[in-house]
Amino acid sequence: MCFSVQPPGENYGHPRICFFHVLFKLNCFPLSGCCIGFYILSALFVNSFVIIFVVTVLLAALDFWVVKNVSGRILVGLRWWNEIDEDGESVWKFECLDQESMARINKKDSWLFWWTLYLTAVLWIFFAIFSLVRLEADYLLVVGVCLTLSIANIVGFTKCRKDAKKQLQAFATQTLATRFQSTIQSAFSVV
């Protein structure tokens, strides 16, 4: 589903959300709200590692929050979060739209969401390798934080999508069983 070819001929259902989803991730203008663009161009224009670290991590955190709570909910109908229960155990929580609304999710929006989610992580891995080759441990720390946030969204949305599919299958099974049972009951009540 997430690695399918772009749907032909279909328009974006939420073009503004799609625009800002991509802008936060891949725009190459410094200080415009995107983490990767600032990270790339900051090496050319900023001399202070502290400023690069703080701004890049803040932009990555903003991107993480926007993807998790806004674009993920609107573009693919999914939302996730993680809580720690009273026993200290990590508990994943998932929300998804109902089945009718999920069926109306725009395929082009979904395609864009999933591709940019994975592409961002790939770019951060590339930057991590580049930092390792250049032996820049400080920049590796920046990339590590950004990659961690990116992977957290991938894991969260992937688990959420699997949970949504399980809910859909359970709903379909329950509906089918209920209809089958009512058909059998009505057949025997006529006799």
C-alpha positions in Angstrom: 0.0 0.0 0.0 2.6 2.6 1.0 5.0 1.6 -1.9 2.5 1.6 -4.7 2.8 3.7 -7.8 1.3 7.1 -7.6 -2.5 6.9 -8.4 -3.0 8.4 -11.9 -5.4 11.2 -12.6 -6.6 11.7 -9.1 -6.3 15.2 -7.4 -5.2 15.7 -3.9 -8.0 15.8 -1.4 -6.2 18.1 1.0 -3.7 20.1 -1.1 -2.8 22.6 1.6 -2.1 19.8 4.2 -0.1 18.0 1.6 1.9 21.1 0.7 2.8 21.8 4.4 3.5 18.1 5.0 6.1 18.2 2.3 7.3 21.7 3.2 8.1 20.7 6.8 10.1 17.8 5.5 11.9 18.6 2.3 12.0 22.4 1.7 15.5 23.7 1.1 15.1 27.3 2.3 16.6 28.0 5.7 14.3 29.0 8.6 11.2 28.2 6.6 9.9 25.5 8.9 11.8 22.5 7.6 14.4 20.5 9.3 16.3 18.9 6.4 16.6 22.2 4.4 17.9 24.1 7.4 20.3 21.3 8.3 21.8 21.3 4.7 22.0 25.0 4.3 23.1 25.8 7.9 26.6 24.4 7.3 27.0 27.1 4.6 25.6 30.1 6.5 25.8 29.4 10.3 29.1 29.1 12.1 27.7 28.0 15.5 27.1 24.3 16.1 24.8 25.1 19.0 22.5 27.2 16.8 22.5 24.5 14.2 21.7 21.8 16.8 18.9 23.8 18.6 17.2 25.0 15.4 17.4 21.6 13.7 16.1 19.7 16.7 13.3 22.2 17.2 12.3 21.9 13.5 12.4 18.1 13.7 10.2 18.2 16.8 7.8 20.5 15.0 7.7 18.2 12.0 7.2 15.2 14.3 4.2 16.8 16.0 2.6 18.0 12.8 3.0 14.6 11.1 1.7 12.8 14.2 -1.2 15.0 15.1 -2.2 16.9 11.9 -1.2 15.5 8.6 -1.4 11.8 9.7 -4.9 12.3 10.9 -6.1 14.2 7.9 -4.2 12.5 5.1 -4.4 8.9 6.2 -7.0 9.0 9.0 -4.6 7.6 11.6 -3.3 9.0 14.9 -1.1 7.3 17.5 0.4 8.0 20.9 2.3 6.1 23.5 1.6 6.1 27.2 3.3 4.7 30.3 0.8 2.8 32.5 1.0 2.7 36.3 3.2 -0.4 36.1 5.7 1.5 34.0 4.9 -0.4 30.8 4.7 1.3 27.5 1.2 1.1 26.0 0.6 2.1 22.4 -2.8 3.8 21.7 -4.3 4.1 18.2 -7.1 6.1 16.6 -8.5 5.7 13.1 -11.4 6.9 11.2 -14.5 4.7 10.9 -14.7 2.3 8.0 -16.8 4.6 5.8 -14.4 7.5 6.3 -11.3 5.4 5.8 -12.8 4.2 2.4 -13.0 7.9 1.4 -9.4 8.7 2.2 -7.8 10.2 -0.9 -5.3 7.7 -2.4 -3.0 10.5 -3.6 -2.9 12.1 -0.2 -2.1 8.7 1.3 0.6 8.0 -1.2 2.3 11.3 -0.5 2.1 10.8 3.2 3.7 7.4 3.2 6.4 8.2 0.7 7.5 11.4 2.4 7.4 9.6 5.8 9.9 6.9 4.5 11.9 9.2 2.3 12.7 11.5 5.2 14.1 8.6 7.3 16.2 7.6 4.3 17.6 11.1 3.9 18.5 11.2 7.7 20.3 7.8 7.3 22.2 9.2 4.4 23.2 12.2 6.5 24.2 9.9 9.3 26.5 7.9 7.0 27.9 11.2 5.7 28.6 12.4 9.2 30.3 9.1 10.1 32.5 9.2 7.0 33.6 12.8 7.8 34.1 11.8 11.5 31.7 14.6 12.7 30.3 13.1 15.9 28.6 16.4 16.9 26.6 16.4 13.6 25.9 12.7 14.0 24.2 13.6 17.3 21.9 16.1 15.5 21.1 13.5 12.8 20.5 10.8 15.4 17.9 12.9 17.2 16.1 13.7 13.8 16.3 10.1 12.7 14.9 8.9 16.0 11.9 11.2 15.6 11.4 10.2 12.0 11.6 6.5 12.9 9.2 7.0 15.8 6.6 8.3 13.4 7.2 5.4 11.0 6.8 2.8 13.8 3.8 4.6 15.2 1.9 4.9 11.9 2.8 1.4 10.8 1.5 -0.1 14.0 -1.6 2.2 13.8 -2.3 1.1 10.2 -2.0 -2.6 11.2 -4.3 -2.0 14.2 -6.8 -0.3 11.8 -6.7 -3.3 9.5 -7.4 -5.6 12.4 -10.3 -3.5 13.5 -11.7 -3.5 10.0 -11.3 -7.3 9.7 -13.0 -7.8 13.1 -15.8 -5.5 12.1 -16.3 -7.3 8.8 -16.2 -10.7 10.6 -18.7 -9.6 13.2 -21.0 -8.1 10.7 -20.9 -11.2 8.5 -21.5 -13.5 11.5 -24.4 -11.3 12.7 -26.0 -11.4 9.2 -25.5 -15.1 8.9 -27.0 -15.7 12.3 -30.1 -13.5 11.6 -30.5 -15.3 8.2 -30.5 -18.7 9.8 -32.9 -17.6 12.6 -35.3 -16.1 10.1 -35.1 -19.3 8.0 -36.0 -21.4 11.0 -38.7 -19.1 12.3 -40.6 -19.3 9.0 -40.7 -23.1 9.3 
